[in-house]
Amino acid sequence: MTDPRATPRAASRLSAAVEHSAGAKGILLDRAQQQLLDEIAVLAGRWGGARTHSGVFIHGPAGRGKTWLASEIFDAIDVPAAAKRRVHFHTFFQELQRRFGAQMTARDAIEATVAELLDGARVFFFDELHVHDPGGASLLNRLVAELVARRIPTLFTSNYEPEGLLANPVFHHVVEPSVRLIREHFAVRTLDGGSDYRSASPAAPAEHGFASGRWIAFGASGSAASAARSSGLEPPHPHESTTVLGGHRALRALAVRRGEANGELTVPTVVWFDFADLLESPSIAEDYLDLAAEFDQWVLVDVPPLSQASREARQRFVSLLDVLVHADLPLTVLSRTDRAGLVDISDPPVDLFRTISRLALLRDGDPDGDG
């Protein structure tokens, strides 16, 4: 990549590019972010040298800016776009499942998925790495081993330090090959400036993307339909109920409202789901990925306190939020509780902390106000 002798100049260019991009968006790096940027910039200037780290593994609590900073660095690295690869945890496994569906063996599916991702890559970014099952650990082992063997500079982000991946002591041994390679070949760094920026003082309302959505609480005795109308939304009518996806993956939607082109403007396609229809059904993250590719805006109706949902639905809620945030799709929630009352359980699902942080991005939508 970059000649190691050019490290100071290359590092300065990379840092300056990220700082310029942040400034254009009104973002001021905190001290921890600035220090990590400067360190990664120096490391990036050495990538390609005979003895260097294969990349950086960035971990820390939710809302500290890990994905944002790694994305800015990834974009600023001076490599043609065609030679860059970026993958999110859920899309990685979606591709693997697609290959399993093509009747490939597990080994062949893993090999084909990794090869397709890495062939021709000169820099790689794996966002939101979290592994909670042995199957995911096996795939991660193959990916990390291949990244090291090919010496592809890589950025990882995660809420977990390497040893925290697949923390279940019964299965942790499965992920240990990845842990060893990460510790041996990657600079492992924590990013935690002490503030969850999603939960901090609210920023100006977003006009687009996930953060342009709303959380509308109507109370245990209220009505989702009335709350929707009071907030300027037209609730679904019975005749709008339809099935999305197909076959054994079929899910019931309260409504699908497909936008029509209006001159040069594209009207979004909106899908309405009842919480129980979507999340108490045996759906998986792959379903949400496919639906996210089809629908531009989401409305989730009658969201209960999590104590009133099944254990499986709670975990699916976490996966759904992961997918919608990564796709940056607006989500409006019509809930029986405010966000503080959502988590009323002593045994939260895995990674719920990340979901709570993300829900803080949604605007409050008072059904008695102007919406």
C-alpha positions as CSV (number, residue, x, y, z in Angstrom):
1,M,0.0,0.0,0.0
2,T,2.0,3.0,1.3
3,D,5.8,3.0,1.5
4,P,6.7,2.8,5.2
5,R,9.2,5.6,4.6
6,A,6.4,8.0,3.8
7,T,4.6,7.3,7.1
8,P,4.6,10.9,8.5
9,R,3.3,12.5,5.4
10,A,0.7,9.7,4.8
11,A,-0.4,9.8,8.4
12,S,-0.9,13.5,8.2
13,R,-2.9,13.2,5.0
14,L,-5.2,10.6,6.4
15,S,-5.8,12.4,9.7
16,A,-6.4,15.7,7.8
17,A,-8.9,14.0,5.5
18,V,-10.9,12.6,8.4
19,E,-10.9,15.8,10.4
20,H,-12.0,17.8,7.3
21,S,-14.9,15.4,6.6
22,A,-15.9,15.5,10.3
23,G,-15.8,19.3,10.3
24,A,-17.9,19.5,7.2
25,K,-20.6,17.5,9.1
26,G,-20.3,19.7,12.2
27,I,-18.5,16.9,14.2
28,L,-15.7,17.7,16.6
29,L,-13.6,14.6,17.5
30,D,-13.3,14.0,21.2
31,R,-9.9,13.4,22.7
32,A,-10.2,9.6,22.6
33,Q,-11.3,9.7,19.0
34,Q,-8.5,12.0,18.0
35,Q,-5.9,9.9,19.7
36,L,-7.1,6.8,18.0
37,L,-7.3,8.5,14.6
38,D,-3.7,9.7,14.9
39,E,-2.5,6.2,15.9
40,I,-4.4,4.4,13.1
41,A,-3.1,7.0,10.6
42,V,0.5,6.1,11.5
43,L,-0.3,2.4,11.4
44,A,-2.0,2.8,8.0
45,G,1.1,4.5,6.7
46,R,3.1,1.4,7.5
47,W,0.7,-1.2,6.1
48,G,2.5,-3.2,3.4
49,G,5.8,-3.1,5.3
50,A,7.6,-6.4,6.1
51,R,6.7,-6.3,9.8
52,T,3.5,-4.6,10.8
53,H,0.0,-5.1,12.2
54,S,-2.6,-6.5,9.8
55,G,-5.0,-3.9,10.9
56,V,-6.9,-2.5,13.9
57,F,-9.5,-4.1,16.1
58,I,-11.5,-1.2,17.8
59,H,-13.8,-2.2,20.7
60,G,-15.8,-0.3,23.3
61,P,-19.2,0.5,24.6
62,A,-22.1,1.5,22.4
63,G,-22.4,5.1,21.1
64,R,-18.8,6.1,21.3
65,G,-18.3,6.6,17.5
66,K,-16.5,3.4,16.6
67,T,-18.4,2.8,13.3
68,W,-18.4,6.5,12.4
69,L,-14.6,6.9,12.9
70,A,-13.7,3.6,11.3
71,S,-16.0,4.5,8.3
72,E,-14.3,7.9,7.9
73,I,-10.8,6.3,8.0
74,F,-11.9,3.6,5.6
75,D,-13.2,6.2,3.2
76,A,-10.1,8.3,3.5
77,I,-7.6,5.5,2.8
78,D,-6.0,6.1,-0.6
79,V,-7.1,2.9,-2.3
80,P,-9.5,2.7,-5.3
81,A,-13.1,2.1,-4.3
82,A,-13.2,-1.2,-6.3
83,A,-10.4,-2.6,-4.0
84,K,-12.2,-1.7,-0.8
85,R,-14.5,-4.2,1.0
86,R,-16.9,-3.3,3.7
87,V,-19.2,-5.8,5.4
88,H,-21.6,-5.7,8.3
89,F,-22.1,-8.6,10.6
90,H,-25.6,-9.5,9.4
91,T,-24.9,-9.2,5.7
92,F,-21.9,-11.4,6.1
93,F,-24.0,-14.2,7.5
94,Q,-26.8,-13.5,5.0
95,E,-24.3,-14.3,2.2
96,L,-23.3,-17.5,3.9
97,Q,-26.9,-18.5,4.3
98,R,-27.5,-17.9,0.6
99,R,-24.7,-20.2,-0.2
100,F,-26.0,-22.9,2.2
101,G,-29.3,-22.6,0.3
102,A,-27.5,-23.4,-2.9
103,Q,-26.8,-26.8,-1.5
104,M,-23.1,-26.2,-0.8
105,T,-21.4,-27.9,2.1
106,A,-20.6,-25.8,5.1
107,R,-16.9,-25.8,4.3
108,D,-17.5,-24.9,0.7
109,A,-20.0,-22.2,1.6
110,I,-17.5,-20.6,4.0
111,E,-14.6,-20.8,1.5
112,A,-16.8,-19.3,-1.3
113,T,-18.1,-16.5,1.0
114,V,-14.6,-15.6,2.2
115,A,-13.1,-15.8,-1.3
116,E,-15.8,-13.6,-2.8
117,L,-15.3,-11.0,-0.1
118,L,-11.5,-10.8,-0.3
119,D,-10.5,-11.5,-3.9
120,G,-9.0,-8.2,-5.2
121,A,-9.4,-6.5,-1.8
122,R,-6.7,-4.1,-0.6
123,V,-8.4,-2.9,2.5
124,F,-11.3,-4.5,4.5
125,F,-13.7,-3.2,7.0
126,F,-15.8,-5.5,9.2
127,D,-18.4,-3.5,11.2
128,E,-20.1,-4.5,14.4
129,L,-18.4,-7.9,15.0
130,H,-20.3,-9.9,17.6
131,V,-20.3,-13.7,17.8
132,H,-22.6,-15.6,20.1
133,D,-22.8,-19.1,18.5
134,P,-20.2,-21.7,17.3
135,G,-21.3,-21.4,13.7
136,G,-20.5,-17.8,13.6
137,A,-17.2,-18.4,15.3
138,S,-16.1,-21.0,12.7
139,L,-16.8,-18.5,9.9
140,L,-14.9,-15.8,11.7
141,N,-11.9,-18.1,12.2
142,R,-11.7,-18.7,8.4
143,L,-12.1,-15.0,7.6
144,V,-9.5,-13.8,10.1
145,A,-7.0,-16.5,9.0
146,E,-7.5,-15.5,5.4
147,L,-7.1,-11.8,6.1
148,V,-3.8,-12.5,7.9
149,A,-2.6,-14.8,5.2
150,R,-3.4,-12.3,2.4
151,R,-2.0,-9.5,4.6
152,I,-5.1,-7.3,3.8
153,P,-5.2,-4.3,6.1
154,T,-8.4,-4.5,8.1
155,L,-10.5,-2.4,10.4
156,F,-12.8,-4.3,12.9
157,T,-15.3,-2.6,15.1
158,S,-17.0,-4.4,18.0
159,N,-18.6,-3.8,21.4
160,Y,-16.5,-6.7,22.7
161,E,-12.8,-7.1,23.2
162,P,-11.4,-10.2,21.4
163,E,-11.6,-12.4,24.5
164,G,-15.3,-11.4,24.9
165,L,-16.4,-12.9,21.6
166,L,-18.5,-16.0,22.1
167,A,-18.2,-15.5,25.9
168,N,-20.2,-18.7,26.7
169,P,-17.6,-20.8,28.4
170,V,-19.0,-24.0,26.9
171,F,-18.3,-22.8,23.4
172,H,-15.6,-20.1,23.8
173,H,-12.8,-22.5,22.7
174,V,-14.4,-22.4,19.1
175,V,-13.5,-18.8,18.7
176,E,-10.0,-18.9,20.3
177,P,-8.2,-19.3,16.9
178,S,-9.6,-15.9,15.9
179,V,-8.7,-14.4,19.3
180,R,-5.1,-15.5,19.0
181,L,-4.7,-14.2,15.5
182,I,-6.3,-10.8,16.4
183,R,-4.0,-10.4,19.4
184,E,-0.9,-11.5,17.3
185,H,-1.6,-9.5,14.1
186,F,-3.9,-6.6,14.9
187,A,-3.5,-3.5,17.1
188,V,-6.3,-3.9,19.6
189,R,-7.6,-0.6,20.9
190,T,-10.5,0.6,23.0
191,L,-12.5,3.7,22.1
192,D,-14.4,5.1,25.0
193,G,-14.4,8.8,25.6
194,G,-16.9,8.3,28.4
195,S,-20.1,9.5,26.6
196,D,-22.8,7.7,24.7
197,Y,-23.3,10.3,22.0
198,R,-26.7,8.9,21.0
199,S,-28.0,9.4,24.5
200,A,-26.3,12.7,25.1
201,S,-28.0,16.1,24.6
202,P,-30.2,15.7,21.6
203,A,-29.0,16.9,18.3
204,A,-31.1,18.7,15.7
205,P,-33.8,16.4,14.3
206,A,-32.4,14.4,11.4
207,E,-34.2,14.8,8.1
208,H,-33.2,11.4,6.7
209,G,-32.2,7.9,7.8
210,F,-32.8,6.0,10.9
211,A,-32.5,9.0,13.2
212,S,-35.4,10.8,11.4
213,G,-37.8,8.2,12.9
214,R,-39.9,8.6,16.0
215,W,-40.8,6.9,19.2
216,I,-44.5,7.5,19.9
217,A,-45.7,6.2,23.3
218,F,-49.4,5.9,23.8
219,G,-49.6,4.1,27.2
220,A,-51.1,0.8,28.3
221,S,-54.7,2.1,28.0
222,G,-54.2,4.1,24.8
223,S,-54.7,3.1,21.2
224,A,-52.0,2.7,18.6
225,A,-54.4,3.8,15.9
226,S,-55.3,7.0,17.8
227,A,-51.7,7.7,18.6
228,A,-50.8,7.3,14.9
229,R,-53.6,9.8,13.8
230,S,-52.6,12.3,16.5
231,S,-49.0,12.1,15.1
232,G,-50.0,12.8,11.5
233,L,-49.9,9.1,10.4
234,E,-52.7,7.2,8.8
235,P,-53.1,3.9,10.5
236,P,-53.5,0.8,8.4
237,H,-57.0,-0.4,7.4
238,P,-57.9,-4.1,7.6
239,H,-58.0,-4.4,3.8
240,E,-54.3,-3.3,3.6
241,S,-53.1,-6.4,5.5
242,T,-50.8,-8.4,3.2
243,T,-48.0,-11.0,3.2
244,V,-44.4,-10.2,2.6
245,L,-41.6,-12.5,1.7
246,G,-42.8,-16.0,0.7
247,G,-43.0,-19.7,1.4
248,H,-42.0,-20.7,4.9
249,R,-40.6,-17.1,5.4
250,A,-43.9,-15.4,4.9
251,L,-44.7,-12.7,7.4
252,R,-47.8,-10.6,7.8
253,A,-47.6,-6.9,7.4
254,L,-50.4,-4.5,8.5
255,A,-49.8,-2.5,5.3
256,V,-47.5,-2.0,2.4
257,R,-47.8,1.5,0.9
258,R,-45.7,1.7,-2.3
259,G,-44.6,5.1,-3.3
260,E,-45.1,6.4,-6.8
261,A,-42.6,8.6,-8.7
262,N,-43.7,12.2,-8.6
263,G,-41.6,14.0,-11.2
264,E,-38.0,13.7,-10.1
265,L,-39.0,12.9,-6.5
266,T,-39.1,9.3,-5.4
267,V,-41.9,8.6,-2.9
268,P,-40.7,6.0,-0.3
269,T,-42.3,2.6,0.1
270,V,-43.5,2.2,3.7
271,V,-44.2,-1.1,5.5
272,W,-46.2,-1.3,8.7
273,F,-45.8,-4.3,11.1
274,D,-47.4,-5.3,14.3
275,F,-44.7,-6.2,16.8
276,A,-46.2,-9.7,17.4
277,D,-46.6,-10.4,13.7
278,L,-43.0,-9.6,12.9
279,L,-41.1,-10.6,16.0
280,E,-43.1,-13.3,17.8
281,S,-43.1,-15.2,14.5
282,P,-40.0,-17.4,13.7
283,S,-38.3,-14.7,11.7
284,I,-34.5,-14.3,11.4
285,A,-32.1,-11.5,10.6
286,E,-31.9,-12.6,7.0
287,D,-35.6,-11.8,6.7
288,Y,-35.1,-8.3,8.0
289,L,-32.2,-7.8,5.5
290,D,-34.4,-8.8,2.6
291,L,-37.2,-6.6,3.8
292,A,-34.8,-3.7,4.4
293,A,-33.8,-4.0,0.7
294,E,-37.4,-3.6,-0.4
295,F,-39.0,-1.1,2.0
296,D,-37.7,2.5,2.6
297,Q,-39.5,3.3,5.8
298,W,-40.8,1.1,8.7
299,V,-43.5,1.5,11.2
300,L,-43.6,-0.9,14.1
301,V,-46.9,-1.0,16.0
302,D,-47.9,-2.0,19.5
303,V,-44.4,-2.5,20.9
304,P,-44.8,-3.8,24.5
305,P,-42.5,-3.6,27.5
306,L,-40.0,-6.4,26.9
307,S,-41.3,-8.3,29.9
308,Q,-44.4,-8.9,27.9
309,A,-42.5,-10.3,24.9
310,S,-41.1,-13.8,24.5
311,R,-37.4,-14.4,25.0
312,E,-37.1,-15.0,21.2
313,A,-39.0,-11.9,20.3
314,R,-36.6,-9.8,22.5
315,Q,-33.6,-11.1,20.7
316,R,-35.2,-10.6,17.3
317,F,-35.9,-7.0,18.3
318,V,-32.2,-6.5,18.8
319,S,-31.4,-8.0,15.4
320,L,-34.1,-5.9,13.7
321,L,-32.6,-2.7,15.1
322,D,-29.1,-3.8,14.0
323,V,-30.4,-4.2,10.4
324,L,-32.4,-1.0,10.2
325,V,-29.6,1.1,11.7
326,H,-27.0,-0.4,9.3
327,A,-29.4,0.2,6.4
328,D,-30.1,3.7,7.8
329,L,-33.8,3.3,7.3
330,P,-36.3,5.5,9.2
331,L,-38.2,3.7,11.9
332,T,-41.3,4.9,13.7
333,V,-42.3,3.0,16.8
334,L,-45.8,3.1,18.3
335,S,-45.3,1.7,21.8
336,R,-47.3,1.0,24.9
337,T,-44.4,2.4,26.9
338,D,-41.8,5.1,26.7
339,R,-38.2,4.1,26.0
340,A,-37.3,4.1,29.7
341,G,-40.1,1.6,30.4
342,L,-39.1,-0.7,27.5
343,V,-36.4,-2.5,29.4
344,D,-38.2,-3.8,32.5
345,I,-36.5,-7.2,32.7
346,S,-33.7,-8.7,34.7
347,D,-32.5,-11.0,31.9
348,P,-32.1,-8.8,28.9
349,P,-31.3,-10.3,25.5
350,V,-27.7,-10.4,24.2
351,D,-26.6,-7.0,22.9
352,L,-29.7,-5.1,24.2
353,F,-27.4,-2.4,25.4
354,R,-26.6,-1.6,21.7
355,T,-30.3,-1.4,20.9
356,I,-31.1,1.0,23.8
357,S,-28.3,3.3,22.6
358,R,-29.7,3.3,19.1
359,L,-33.3,3.9,20.1
360,A,-32.0,7.2,21.7
361,L,-31.6,8.5,18.1
362,L,-35.3,8.4,17.5
363,R,-37.2,11.6,18.1
364,D,-39.9,11.7,20.8
365,G,-43.3,11.8,19.0
366,D,-46.0,13.1,21.3
367,P,-49.4,11.8,20.1
368,D,-51.0,14.7,21.7
369,G,-48.7,17.2,20.0
370,D,-48.0,18.1,16.5
371,G,-46.2,14.8,15.8
